[in-house]
Every structure is written in structure tokens, then in C-alpha cells.
């Protein structure tokens, strides 16, 4: 599974990355965490608000930092 954190590296982006990593580890997933910081790459996903989360190239949420529990639901869907 490829988990992509879309954002420029702000505090919220870092929190999303940390929460996503915790959620993936708690679910015992095999994953690759990628931070996408280039604004052109971010807009290519159609994202207007960061931070955003993409799973295997599909944007699942943007503009907020979900809890670990919310991320676990997204990652296990």
C-alpha cells in the first residue's frame, strides 16, 4: 500500500504523516509512506487544501488532520 501525504511540510502535514504511520503500524500493514511536497504534484491530484491523504494514488481526504482511528478506517477500507 502506498500512503501519500500531500502538503508543503507544515505542522498539520507532519501530524497527518505521523498519524498515518501510527494507523498503518497498528493495522500491521505493509506500506510505503511518501511525502509529496511539490505544489505542482499536489495540484495534479486535484487537491486545493492541504494537508491531504492519498492511498494508492486516490485522494481520500483533504484540508484536515484525521485521528488515528479515522485513518485506520480509511486504510482498512
Secondary structure, DSSP 8 states (H G I E B T S, - for coil): -EEEEESSS-HHHHHHHHHHHHHHHHTT---EEEEE--HHHHHHTT--SSSEEEETTEEEEESS---HHHHHHHHH-
